[in-house]
């Protein structure tokens, strides 16, 4: 009885058929058969396709990176800073307050990779009573606090006539500035007070405060006024800078 199998010379349906070996296969054994060689045109076409793919990929990556960087600079959604939106929210609230006459000098300062300080100047009617001025300053502080966030801090310089007060989202510090300015304004020879922060950056830190008293006094009178103002200011803001200036009004 004869049984056909894979090694038999008789072809049978269902069994693997022998492959005719090429020169390399016959010379060096199985697994060394030659492979087709691409023509110059085929190689050029393949190189072109690879090059186009690399260029397209690089372009997509560049667009994505530019989008991310632009998003960080301008603000994206609720994740990255939106300095202009913060200013707009503060301005919209401030304009609706009784006694606020004008909002100007809106500025944006980038303080880090994803952080900003924004500030504006708010002019308040000089005819308001002390209680009304206090209410406006408190309301502006709350507005600054509400508009701040996502890497943006909102500040304002409020012009109350003879007093200029730095307003931040910290209502406690803002009230201290207002109370101190009123106290210094009662010193003989003082015609106005500016109570805010250094020119470098807005800050609620005591050492970052700058208090300037306006006075026409000179000589020993000026020295006495500055000394008295410094004593009062340092009791509220230790390390604050106290200066004098000639009246601007």
Secondary structure by P-SEA (a helix, b strand, c coil): cccccccccccccccbbbbbbccccccccccccccccccaaaaaaaaaaaaaaaaaaaaaaaaaaaaaaaaaacccccccccaaaaaaaaaaaaaaccccccccbbbbbbcccccbbbbbbbbccccccaaaaaaaaaaaaaaaaaaccccbbbbbbbbcccbbbbbcccaaaaaaaaaaaaaaaacccccbbbbbbcccccccccccbbbbbbccccaaaaaaaaaaaaaaaaacccccccccccccc
